[in-house]
Amino acid sequence: MAQKTNNPVMKGIIIAAAASVMWGISGTTLQLISQNLAIPAAWMLSIRTFSAGIILLVISGIMYGKKTFNVFKRRDTTISVISYAVFGLMANLLTFYYAIQKGNASAATILQYLSPLFIVFGGVVFKRQHPFRSDLLAFALALLGVFFALTKGNFTQLDIPLDSLLWGLGSGITAALYVVLPQKAADSNPPIVVLGWGTIIASILFNIYRPFWVNPPQISGELVAAVATVVLFGTILPFSLLMVATRYAPSDVVSIMDALQPITTSLLSVLFFNLHLTLIEIIGIALVIIAVYILQDGRRKALTEKDLHY
């Protein structure tokens, strides 16, 4: 009998893959909520952030006790978590929802997946950082991939409405802010605490605009199950799994598993929403995934070489 091996890196990869698949499931479920059930964005975002925020803060309180409130003891971390809640989390949830509602979950997920490129682009524009050659290659491949994925080979018109494309690009930009803005707070506080406070702050603002308990849509078993799926599979479970995954595998290895999110969403869209993927569209999705991998791998190698010089 072959001896069973215990590979911690492989364990981390599997856990990260499960988290990415969950995000893919959540994206597909959002299409069901926004299109098939025709649930208004304002109500959905209010109930989603309230439910997830309460659960995350309860978990944070159990894990860290009074330290859960440390994020507000310093001015810089307070600004970080509030800006993350408004310009990162709120803005991303809103743009992603509308991108799906106006188009489809597959296209919206591909556009949001471009967020690492927007982070690099922001560094070049606002911090005058010099791009690496791998960055330029990644940008070229990503643009070509998005072009293929959103035209399906008919290069004279988009396969999704223009407003869906714009909301999707906004989703990619705000997903980049989602990563960048909480860094100061996350440097001195557990990530789940930062996520919990960011989500609950977003919930307060969403509910000021549209309280989820006032004139709610018709509640059905399908809607309850769909909202629970988005709350659990879109926030709580995958984020928790990623924290566990980074204990077993390096973060750059874990990040590669992000590619399963657009793949999962596209496959589920084919199964449940009769989305027809053409060969050119599949090539486009693959190019976007390869582009993000090249971007991340090139920067990891560049940083490693820089460290070796010191």
PyMOL commands that set and color helices and strands:
alter all, ss='L'
color gray80, all
select helices_A, chain A and resi 8-36+41-72+75-102+105-112+115-126+133-151+162-180+183-188+191-209+221-248+251-273+279-308
alter helices_A, ss='H'
color red, helices_A
deselect
rebuild
show_as cartoon
